[in-house]
Amino acid sequence: MSTFSRAPRPSAFFVSAGRAFTALALALAPGFAMAAAPAAPAAAGQIIPLPLNPVIPASQRACALKTASGLGYTVLKPADGAKPTKDDFVLVNYIGYIAATGAVFDQGMQAAFPVGGVIPGFSEGLQLLPQGAIYRLCVPSAQGYGAQGAGDIPANADLVFQVELVDHKSAAEVEAMRKAAQAQQGAPGAAAAPQP
Protein backbone atom coordinates (compact mmCIF):
# COMPACT_ATOMS: atom_id res chain seq x y z
CA MET A 1 0.00 0.00 0.00
CA SER A 2 1.33 3.39 -0.88
CA THR A 3 2.05 6.01 1.72
CA PHE A 4 0.01 8.63 -0.06
CA SER A 5 -3.19 6.56 0.06
CA ARG A 6 -5.87 7.49 2.54
CA ALA A 7 -5.25 4.35 4.62
CA PRO A 8 -2.49 4.20 7.25
CA ARG A 9 0.80 2.52 6.31
CA PRO A 10 1.40 -1.06 7.44
CA SER A 11 5.05 -0.23 8.20
CA ALA A 12 4.29 0.47 11.89
CA PHE A 13 4.42 -3.31 12.48
CA PHE A 14 7.90 -3.56 11.00
CA VAL A 15 9.10 -0.57 13.04
CA SER A 16 7.81 -2.05 16.31
CA ALA A 17 9.14 -5.51 15.39
CA GLY A 18 12.52 -3.94 14.63
CA ARG A 19 12.58 -2.20 18.01
CA ALA A 20 11.71 -5.46 19.79
CA PHE A 21 14.49 -7.30 17.97
CA THR A 22 16.98 -4.52 18.82
CA ALA A 23 15.99 -4.71 22.50
CA LEU A 24 16.43 -8.50 22.42
CA ALA A 25 19.86 -8.19 20.76
CA LEU A 26 20.99 -5.67 23.39
CA ALA A 27 19.76 -7.91 26.23
CA LEU A 28 21.63 -10.92 24.84
CA ALA A 29 24.79 -9.05 23.87
CA PRO A 30 26.73 -9.34 27.19
CA GLY A 31 26.44 -13.13 27.42
CA PHE A 32 26.28 -13.92 23.75
CA ALA A 33 29.61 -14.86 22.21
CA MET A 34 29.85 -14.87 18.47
CA ALA A 35 32.78 -16.07 16.43
CA ALA A 36 34.16 -13.18 14.47
CA ALA A 37 34.31 -13.75 10.76
CA PRO A 38 37.67 -13.11 9.19
CA ALA A 39 37.82 -9.49 8.11
CA ALA A 40 37.96 -9.01 4.38
CA PRO A 41 39.44 -5.81 3.06
CA ALA A 42 36.68 -3.32 2.24
CA ALA A 43 36.79 -1.73 -1.17
CA ALA A 44 36.78 2.02 -0.60
CA GLY A 45 33.55 3.59 -1.71
CA GLN A 46 31.84 0.27 -2.45
CA ILE A 47 29.90 -0.17 0.78
CA ILE A 48 26.55 1.60 0.94
CA PRO A 49 25.94 2.95 4.45
CA LEU A 50 22.80 1.63 6.14
CA PRO A 51 20.06 2.48 6.72
CA LEU A 52 19.53 3.81 3.23
CA ASN A 53 17.75 7.13 3.64
CA PRO A 54 17.79 8.99 0.35
CA VAL A 55 17.46 12.78 0.47
CA ILE A 56 16.37 14.73 -2.59
CA PRO A 57 18.31 17.99 -3.18
CA ALA A 58 16.56 21.34 -2.65
CA SER A 59 16.67 22.09 -6.38
CA GLN A 60 14.26 19.18 -6.94
CA ARG A 61 11.75 20.17 -4.25
CA ALA A 62 10.13 23.19 -5.96
CA CYS A 63 7.52 23.54 -8.69
CA ALA A 64 7.31 26.22 -11.37
CA LEU A 65 3.53 26.34 -11.94
CA LYS A 66 0.39 26.27 -9.77
CA THR A 67 -3.21 25.25 -10.30
CA ALA A 68 -6.14 27.29 -8.96
CA SER A 69 -6.24 25.00 -5.88
CA GLY A 70 -2.59 25.73 -5.02
CA LEU A 71 -1.15 22.43 -6.25
CA GLY A 72 2.31 23.06 -7.69
CA TYR A 73 3.69 21.23 -10.69
CA THR A 74 6.63 21.18 -13.08
CA VAL A 75 6.69 19.30 -16.37
CA LEU A 76 9.88 17.22 -16.38
CA LYS A 77 9.07 15.17 -19.48
CA PRO A 78 6.19 16.36 -21.68
CA ALA A 79 3.89 13.98 -23.54
CA ASP A 80 0.78 14.19 -25.69
CA GLY A 81 -1.05 11.13 -24.38
CA ALA A 82 -4.54 11.03 -22.91
CA LYS A 83 -5.07 12.17 -19.31
CA PRO A 84 -6.83 10.12 -16.63
CA THR A 85 -10.03 11.25 -14.92
CA LYS A 86 -10.84 10.98 -11.21
CA ASP A 87 -12.75 7.73 -11.87
CA ASP A 88 -9.87 6.04 -13.72
CA PHE A 89 -7.17 3.67 -12.52
CA VAL A 90 -3.51 4.52 -13.14
CA LEU A 91 -0.21 2.70 -13.44
CA VAL A 92 2.65 4.95 -12.29
CA ASN A 93 6.30 5.07 -11.30
CA TYR A 94 6.74 7.54 -8.45
CA ILE A 95 8.84 8.81 -5.59
CA GLY A 96 7.44 10.86 -2.71
CA TYR A 97 9.47 13.09 -0.39
CA ILE A 98 9.09 15.83 2.21
CA ALA A 99 9.39 19.33 0.71
CA ALA A 100 11.24 20.84 3.70
CA THR A 101 13.93 18.16 4.09
CA GLY A 102 13.95 16.11 0.89
CA ALA A 103 13.60 12.90 2.94
CA VAL A 104 12.03 10.15 0.82
CA PHE A 105 8.99 8.54 2.47
CA ASP A 106 7.69 6.32 -0.32
CA GLN A 107 8.38 5.12 -3.85
CA GLY A 108 7.01 2.58 -6.26
CA MET A 109 7.40 1.13 -9.73
CA GLN A 110 4.41 0.01 -11.78
CA ALA A 111 2.10 0.98 -8.90
CA ALA A 112 -1.61 0.64 -9.76
CA PHE A 113 -4.42 2.39 -7.90
CA PRO A 114 -7.60 4.46 -8.44
CA VAL A 115 -7.02 8.17 -9.10
CA GLY A 116 -9.75 9.05 -6.57
CA GLY A 117 -8.28 6.75 -3.89
CA VAL A 118 -5.26 8.88 -2.93
CA ILE A 119 -4.73 12.20 -1.14
CA PRO A 120 -6.48 15.13 -2.89
CA GLY A 121 -3.32 16.87 -4.15
CA PHE A 122 -1.93 13.68 -5.67
CA SER A 123 -5.31 12.89 -7.26
CA GLU A 124 -5.51 16.37 -8.82
CA GLY A 125 -1.93 16.08 -10.06
CA LEU A 126 -2.52 12.70 -11.70
CA GLN A 127 -5.31 14.27 -13.75
CA LEU A 128 -2.82 16.81 -15.17
CA LEU A 129 -0.45 14.16 -16.55
CA PRO A 130 -0.74 12.99 -20.13
CA GLN A 131 0.17 9.33 -20.55
CA GLY A 132 3.95 9.01 -20.92
CA ALA A 133 4.71 12.28 -19.09
CA ILE A 134 6.80 12.80 -15.95
CA TYR A 135 5.76 15.65 -13.62
CA ARG A 136 6.93 16.95 -10.27
CA LEU A 137 3.92 17.64 -8.03
CA CYS A 138 4.22 19.97 -5.01
CA VAL A 139 1.34 19.07 -2.68
CA PRO A 140 0.53 21.61 0.06
CA SER A 141 -0.13 20.10 3.48
CA ALA A 142 -3.85 20.93 3.27
CA GLN A 143 -4.09 18.74 0.12
CA GLY A 144 -2.02 15.98 1.73
CA TYR A 145 -2.22 14.78 5.32
CA GLY A 146 -2.67 18.16 7.04
CA ALA A 147 -2.29 18.39 10.80
CA GLN A 148 -2.53 14.63 11.41
CA GLY A 149 0.49 13.53 9.34
CA ALA A 150 0.87 9.83 8.48
CA GLY A 151 3.65 7.32 9.16
CA ASP A 152 6.94 8.98 8.19
CA ILE A 153 5.11 12.15 7.12
CA PRO A 154 5.06 14.75 9.91
CA ALA A 155 2.05 16.95 10.67
CA ASN A 156 1.60 19.95 8.36
CA ALA A 157 4.23 18.69 5.89
CA ASP A 158 4.19 19.84 2.28
CA LEU A 159 4.97 16.90 -0.01
CA VAL A 160 6.67 16.50 -3.39
CA PHE A 161 6.19 13.64 -5.84
CA GLN A 162 7.93 12.82 -9.07
CA VAL A 163 5.37 10.85 -11.08
CA GLU A 164 5.51 9.08 -14.43
CA LEU A 165 2.12 8.10 -15.87
CA VAL A 166 2.79 4.73 -17.49
CA ASP A 167 -0.84 3.88 -18.32
CA HIS A 168 -4.42 4.46 -17.24
CA LYS A 169 -7.73 2.66 -17.70
CA SER A 170 -11.34 3.58 -17.06
CA ALA A 171 -13.29 1.70 -14.40
CA ALA A 172 -15.23 -0.03 -17.21
CA GLU A 173 -11.98 -1.16 -18.89
CA VAL A 174 -10.63 -2.49 -15.58
CA GLU A 175 -13.88 -4.39 -14.96
CA ALA A 176 -13.80 -5.86 -18.49
CA MET A 177 -10.18 -6.97 -17.94
CA ARG A 178 -11.15 -8.56 -14.63
CA LYS A 179 -14.08 -10.43 -16.21
CA ALA A 180 -11.91 -11.62 -19.11
CA ALA A 181 -9.28 -12.94 -16.68
CA GLN A 182 -11.97 -14.76 -14.67
CA ALA A 183 -13.46 -16.25 -17.82
CA GLN A 184 -10.05 -17.43 -18.97
CA GLN A 185 -9.40 -19.11 -15.61
CA GLY A 186 -12.77 -20.88 -15.74
CA ALA A 187 -12.60 -21.84 -19.44
CA PRO A 188 -12.47 -25.55 -20.34
CA GLY A 189 -8.91 -26.64 -21.10
CA ALA A 190 -7.51 -23.89 -18.88
CA ALA A 191 -6.74 -26.39 -16.13
CA ALA A 192 -3.56 -28.42 -16.33
CA ALA A 193 -3.94 -31.86 -17.89
CA PRO A 194 -3.70 -34.74 -15.39
CA GLN A 195 -0.28 -36.41 -15.29
CA PRO A 196 -0.14 -40.19 -16.03
C-alpha positions as CSV (number, residue, x, y, z in Angstrom):
1,M,0.0,0.0,0.0
2,S,1.3,3.4,-0.9
3,T,2.1,6.0,1.7
4,F,0.0,8.6,-0.1
5,S,-3.2,6.6,0.1
6,R,-5.9,7.5,2.5
7,A,-5.3,4.3,4.6
8,P,-2.5,4.2,7.2
9,R,0.8,2.5,6.3
10,P,1.4,-1.1,7.4
11,S,5.1,-0.2,8.2
12,A,4.3,0.5,11.9
13,F,4.4,-3.3,12.5
14,F,7.9,-3.6,11.0
15,V,9.1,-0.6,13.0
16,S,7.8,-2.1,16.3
17,A,9.1,-5.5,15.4
18,G,12.5,-3.9,14.6
19,R,12.6,-2.2,18.0
20,A,11.7,-5.5,19.8
21,F,14.5,-7.3,18.0
22,T,17.0,-4.5,18.8
23,A,16.0,-4.7,22.5
24,L,16.4,-8.5,22.4
25,A,19.9,-8.2,20.8
26,L,21.0,-5.7,23.4
27,A,19.8,-7.9,26.2
28,L,21.6,-10.9,24.8
29,A,24.8,-9.0,23.9
30,P,26.7,-9.3,27.2
31,G,26.4,-13.1,27.4
32,F,26.3,-13.9,23.7
33,A,29.6,-14.9,22.2
34,M,29.9,-14.9,18.5
35,A,32.8,-16.1,16.4
36,A,34.2,-13.2,14.5
37,A,34.3,-13.7,10.8
38,P,37.7,-13.1,9.2
39,A,37.8,-9.5,8.1
40,A,38.0,-9.0,4.4
41,P,39.4,-5.8,3.1
42,A,36.7,-3.3,2.2
43,A,36.8,-1.7,-1.2
44,A,36.8,2.0,-0.6
45,G,33.5,3.6,-1.7
46,Q,31.8,0.3,-2.5
47,I,29.9,-0.2,0.8
48,I,26.5,1.6,0.9
49,P,25.9,2.9,4.4
50,L,22.8,1.6,6.1
51,P,20.1,2.5,6.7
52,L,19.5,3.8,3.2
53,N,17.7,7.1,3.6
54,P,17.8,9.0,0.4
55,V,17.5,12.8,0.5
56,I,16.4,14.7,-2.6
57,P,18.3,18.0,-3.2
58,A,16.6,21.3,-2.7
59,S,16.7,22.1,-6.4
60,Q,14.3,19.2,-6.9
61,R,11.8,20.2,-4.3
62,A,10.1,23.2,-6.0
63,C,7.5,23.5,-8.7
64,A,7.3,26.2,-11.4
65,L,3.5,26.3,-11.9
66,K,0.4,26.3,-9.8
67,T,-3.2,25.2,-10.3
68,A,-6.1,27.3,-9.0
69,S,-6.2,25.0,-5.9
70,G,-2.6,25.7,-5.0
71,L,-1.1,22.4,-6.2
72,G,2.3,23.1,-7.7
73,Y,3.7,21.2,-10.7
74,T,6.6,21.2,-13.1
75,V,6.7,19.3,-16.4
76,L,9.9,17.2,-16.4
77,K,9.1,15.2,-19.5
78,P,6.2,16.4,-21.7
79,A,3.9,14.0,-23.5
80,D,0.8,14.2,-25.7
81,G,-1.0,11.1,-24.4
82,A,-4.5,11.0,-22.9
83,K,-5.1,12.2,-19.3
84,P,-6.8,10.1,-16.6
85,T,-10.0,11.2,-14.9
86,K,-10.8,11.0,-11.2
87,D,-12.7,7.7,-11.9
88,D,-9.9,6.0,-13.7
89,F,-7.2,3.7,-12.5
90,V,-3.5,4.5,-13.1
91,L,-0.2,2.7,-13.4
92,V,2.6,5.0,-12.3
93,N,6.3,5.1,-11.3
94,Y,6.7,7.5,-8.4
95,I,8.8,8.8,-5.6
96,G,7.4,10.9,-2.7
97,Y,9.5,13.1,-0.4
98,I,9.1,15.8,2.2
99,A,9.4,19.3,0.7
100,A,11.2,20.8,3.7
101,T,13.9,18.2,4.1
102,G,13.9,16.1,0.9
103,A,13.6,12.9,2.9
104,V,12.0,10.1,0.8
105,F,9.0,8.5,2.5
106,D,7.7,6.3,-0.3
107,Q,8.4,5.1,-3.8
108,G,7.0,2.6,-6.3
109,M,7.4,1.1,-9.7
110,Q,4.4,0.0,-11.8
111,A,2.1,1.0,-8.9
112,A,-1.6,0.6,-9.8
113,F,-4.4,2.4,-7.9
114,P,-7.6,4.5,-8.4
115,V,-7.0,8.2,-9.1
116,G,-9.8,9.1,-6.6
117,G,-8.3,6.8,-3.9
118,V,-5.3,8.9,-2.9
119,I,-4.7,12.2,-1.1
120,P,-6.5,15.1,-2.9
121,G,-3.3,16.9,-4.2
122,F,-1.9,13.7,-5.7
123,S,-5.3,12.9,-7.3
124,E,-5.5,16.4,-8.8
125,G,-1.9,16.1,-10.1
126,L,-2.5,12.7,-11.7
127,Q,-5.3,14.3,-13.8
128,L,-2.8,16.8,-15.2
129,L,-0.5,14.2,-16.6
130,P,-0.7,13.0,-20.1
131,Q,0.2,9.3,-20.5
132,G,4.0,9.0,-20.9
133,A,4.7,12.3,-19.1
134,I,6.8,12.8,-15.9
135,Y,5.8,15.6,-13.6
136,R,6.9,16.9,-10.3
137,L,3.9,17.6,-8.0
138,C,4.2,20.0,-5.0
139,V,1.3,19.1,-2.7
140,P,0.5,21.6,0.1
141,S,-0.1,20.1,3.5
142,A,-3.8,20.9,3.3
143,Q,-4.1,18.7,0.1
144,G,-2.0,16.0,1.7
145,Y,-2.2,14.8,5.3
146,G,-2.7,18.2,7.0
147,A,-2.3,18.4,10.8
148,Q,-2.5,14.6,11.4
149,G,0.5,13.5,9.3
150,A,0.9,9.8,8.5
151,G,3.7,7.3,9.2
152,D,6.9,9.0,8.2
153,I,5.1,12.2,7.1
154,P,5.1,14.8,9.9
155,A,2.1,16.9,10.7
156,N,1.6,20.0,8.4
157,A,4.2,18.7,5.9
158,D,4.2,19.8,2.3
159,L,5.0,16.9,0.0
160,V,6.7,16.5,-3.4
161,F,6.2,13.6,-5.8
162,Q,7.9,12.8,-9.1
163,V,5.4,10.8,-11.1
164,E,5.5,9.1,-14.4
165,L,2.1,8.1,-15.9
166,V,2.8,4.7,-17.5
167,D,-0.8,3.9,-18.3
168,H,-4.4,4.5,-17.2
169,K,-7.7,2.7,-17.7
170,S,-11.3,3.6,-17.1
171,A,-13.3,1.7,-14.4
172,A,-15.2,0.0,-17.2
173,E,-12.0,-1.2,-18.9
174,V,-10.6,-2.5,-15.6
175,E,-13.9,-4.4,-15.0
176,A,-13.8,-5.9,-18.5
177,M,-10.2,-7.0,-17.9
178,R,-11.2,-8.6,-14.6
179,K,-14.1,-10.4,-16.2
180,A,-11.9,-11.6,-19.1
181,A,-9.3,-12.9,-16.7
182,Q,-12.0,-14.8,-14.7
183,A,-13.5,-16.3,-17.8
184,Q,-10.0,-17.4,-19.0
185,Q,-9.4,-19.1,-15.6
186,G,-12.8,-20.9,-15.7
187,A,-12.6,-21.8,-19.4
188,P,-12.5,-25.6,-20.3
189,G,-8.9,-26.6,-21.1
190,A,-7.5,-23.9,-18.9
191,A,-6.7,-26.4,-16.1
192,A,-3.6,-28.4,-16.3
193,A,-3.9,-31.9,-17.9
194,P,-3.7,-34.7,-15.4
195,Q,-0.3,-36.4,-15.3
196,P,-0.1,-40.2,-16.0
